[in-house]
Amino acid sequence: MSDLAEELEELGGADITEALEEVPVHAFVLDSDAIVRWQNKAARETIGDRVGKKWAAVMTERSIRDVENVWPKLLGSGDAAEVTVEAVRPDGTIERRDVSVAPLKEGGSVVGVFGLGVPATGGCDPIEPGRFNLTKRQLEVLQLLADGKSTEQIASELYISKTTVRNHVARLLAALHVHTRVQAVIVASRAGLIRMR
């Protein structure tokens, strides 16, 4: 039995789960497939009830890639890890969170993960996807840019002229406050406007 379990036993078998439910930082449990099995009140209030869904469903594409690098190490080595993620809130805003995760073990095997998340220190302010006010067509063009498509390929795929594609790109650059297509894709990815495939 661990020291914590012994101390709780000495306190008359106190149950820590009620305290975890009320602690004002995000607390969660994931299974080995990264499915949310439990989250506390603070997590539910900030990112919504995600029980039964993939943990990645609350993250931007960039964060998913970062977590995909940490996850196998966590499950394989059984060592705790820390990662900063960009969580997508139910209203579409993005909030950077520092997350500490530790393996949950049964019989020496990692069966899941316990984690705590707090607002990230430093970095950029939350990005609100709605602030860019992009049209559906502009978002389509942006996604195709992210997929590495040329002006000609975009025109062909969307059945529009190359001039129209160039006009959409020019308006995208202005709306995103950037100067190049690559910068547009980076900003859009960080804002969760596109999916990096």
N, C-alpha and C positions, 0 to 999 in steps of 0.2 A: 504494500500500500504506500502511496506517495505521502509526502509530508502534508500536503493540502488535504488529502482524504483523511489522514489521521486527525488533523486539526478540526475538520468539520465533524468527524465522529465525536471528538471531545466536546464539541459544542452541542451535543445531543442529536447528532445526525442531521445537522443543518443542510438544507438543499440550496446549492449555489445557482440552480437554474432560474429561480425567481429573481435573484440579484442580477444575473446576466440579462434578463428580460428588461430590467429597469435601468441598467447602466446607460448613460447618455451618449455613448459612442456606438457605432455600428458593430454588432457581433453577429456572426453567422457560422453555420456548419454546412460544408459541402461533402458529398460523397466522392468516391474515387473517380467518378465520371464528371466531376465538377457541376453536379446538379445541386441546387440549393435545397437543403433538407430542413433548415431552420434559420430564422433570422429574428432578431429582437425588435422591440418596439421602435427604437431609434432608426434602425435600418428600414423598417417598413414605412415609417413616416417620411423618410427622405427619398428612397428609391422605389417605393411601392412594394407590395407583396410579391415576391419572386419565388416563393416555395414551389418546387417542382419544375423550375425552369433552369436552363444552363446559366451559370454565373456570367458567361460572356454576353448574355442578353442585355446586361446593364452597362456594357462597356463600349467605347469607341473602337473602331478597327485597329488603331494604333495600340491601344491597351490590350486588345485580344492578342496581338502578336507578342507583346512584352510578356504577358501571362503564359502564353504557349511555351516560352523559353524557360520559365520558372517551374511550371507544373510538373514536367517529368522528373526534374531534379528533386522536387519536394516529395513526390511519391516514391522515387527510387531510393534516395538517400535517407529519407525520413528526417531531414534537417528542416528547421524552421527557415522561413524566408520573408523578405520584405520587398514590396513592389509598389510603385505609384501608378494608379490607374485613373482613367478619365471615365467617371460614371455618368451615364445619361439618366437624368431625372425624368419623372413622368411628364413634366411640362416641356421636355426637350432641351432644357439647359444642361450644360456639361459642367461637372464639378470634379476637380482633381482630388483624389483621396490617397493617403498613405495607408497601405494595408499590410498588416503583419499576420502571417499565417503559420500555423504549426500543425504537424500531422497528428491524426487520431489513430492510435494503434490498437490492434486486437491480436494477441498471440504473436507479436513481433512483426505483423504485417500492417502496412498503412491502409486503413479502410476509409479514411476521409480526412477532412481538414477543418480546423477551427480557426476563425479569423476575426480580427478587429480592424476597423477602418476609421480613420479620422481625417478631417480636412487637411490637404497637403500644405506643407509649409513652403512659402516662396512660390515661384512659378507664375504662370499667367492667370488672369481672371477667368471665371467661367465664360465659355463661348455659347452664345445663344444662336442656334441655327436660324431662327425666325428673323433675326436682325438683318439678314442679308436680303430678304424680300425677293428671292429668286423665283422665276416662273417654273412650271413643270418642265417645259422645254429646255430651259437653261440648266436645270438639274440633270436632264437626260444628256445634254452636251457635256456637262461637267463629268458625269459618270463615264462617258465614252473617252474623254480626255484621260481620266484616271486609268482606263483600260489600255491606254497607249495608242489610241486610234488617231490617225492623221485627219486633217481637214477633209480630204477627199473621202476617206472611209466613213467619217461621221455623216457627211452629206449623203452618201449612198445608203447608209443604214437608216437614216431618218427621212429619206426621200425629200431632201431640201437641197438648195443650191449651195455651192462652196462659199459664195458671198454671204448667204444667210448664216452659215456656220461661223464665218469670220466675225459677223456682226454679233452673234451670240457670245462668242469668245471675248470680244472687246467689252461687251456689257458685263460679262462675268468678271473680267479683270478689274473693271471699275467698281463693281459691287463688292468684291472681296478685298479691295484696296491693295492689289498686288500688280506686278509688272510682267510676269511671265506665266505661261501655262503650268509650269512645274510648281511655282508658288501657289497658284490657284488650287492645284490638287492637294498640296500640303495643308493649306488653310481649310479646305473643304473636308479633308480627312479628319483634322483635329476637331472640327465642328460637328462631325458625325453626319455630314451631308451626303457622303458617298461611301461605297464599300470598296475597300482595296481587296482585289482578288488575286 
